[in-house]
């Protein structure tokens, strides 16, 4: 195999790929979709109301004024308590009818109904035009719960603030390793693994489909016969894969650069910056983590791209490739399911074996590196096995392409493909 020929084909494939509109679109769209993981949760955590006008209707609890005071302390959104009404049970029905009419007339946004409860002490119900905003509901709920807890603890000598703190207390998990102690291991493991999974899935779907369509198009024209007159099938497939990998490396570099710029300059200037206070960006930009991330991403991308190339060599049209697209990415979908097991059980024998299985190595090995870093030899064994499997797939794809080049009509069966490879 001539390295010069491989490089020439790789250069041709790289230039064709980076000049395509789909490469530019994919480079821009992937960061956009990934940013949604940051922006959407923060948008959902905002009330986005100019002013919420509510009435506190107290039916015999005697805590209406206290709860109204707690509601006025809410700073997540602008809340106006238009009135605090103390009602008897006989007055409640008439008052509720009047309040409902005000809501319908839009002179009132809602009302908080407080009633005695044998078990809770105070039970609150919120009636409004819009009841789907979880930020508003949670704020009202906290105010009612706090007053109910204070009433329950009154005279006991216990501090309601301390009880609230104990109820909402979370156990902090700190990872201990040879490098020292580190907080937030699960969050980093989860986020970085999800990012890798999304990158792999989206880029394989885009890049793999493009490579497959390119091979099918070249098979259907006389151009491929001219090319294979000058190079071997192994050189041709190797060059195409190397060109795609170089384009992917460029794309990954652009994404990392955009991520750093957004994290350093854009997020602090937006509302989500306040929500991310206390988050150490370098926690996600650890050089060792980025190195393994890049290696596993590139090898994983190459592995699945070769699978697409091998499958495309047996197809005679893009429609046939689309029919078998889902089985091609099924191993990656299954590996994503294994990731969640690996995060919670990083040291079990099953996790170690799954992380060394080439189709699942990119995601599962990264999860292990994040949660409980395995021995160095084990990490590189997984990388080498993945690399060896990729090289073997390149050889298989080249042989399949060589024997299926002149095939037309119906796509060959799996048994026929196996016979062709054995004959090679």
Buried (B, 14 or more C-beta within 10 A) or exposed (E): EEEEBBBBBBBBBBEBBBEBEEBEEBBEEBBEEBBEEBBEEBEEBBBEBEEBBBBBBBBBBEBBBBBBEBBEEBEEBEBEBEBBBBBEEEEBEEBBEEBEEBBEEEEBBBBBBBBBEEEBBBBBEBBBEEEEBEBBBEBBEBBBBBBBBBBBBEEEEEEBEEBBEEEEEEEEEEBEEEEEEEEBBBBBBBBBBBBBBBBBBBBBBBBBBBBBBBBBBBBEEEEBEEBBEEBBBBBBBBBBBBBBBBBBBBBBEBBBEBBEEBBEEEBEEBEBEEBBEEEEEEBBBBEEBEEBBBBBBBBBBBBBBBBBBBBBBBBBBBEBBEEBBEEBBEBBEEBBEBBEBBBEEBEEEEBBEBBBBBBBBBBBBBBBBBBBBBEEEBBEBBBEBBBEBBEEBBBBBBBBBBBBBEBEEEBBEEEBBEEBBEEE
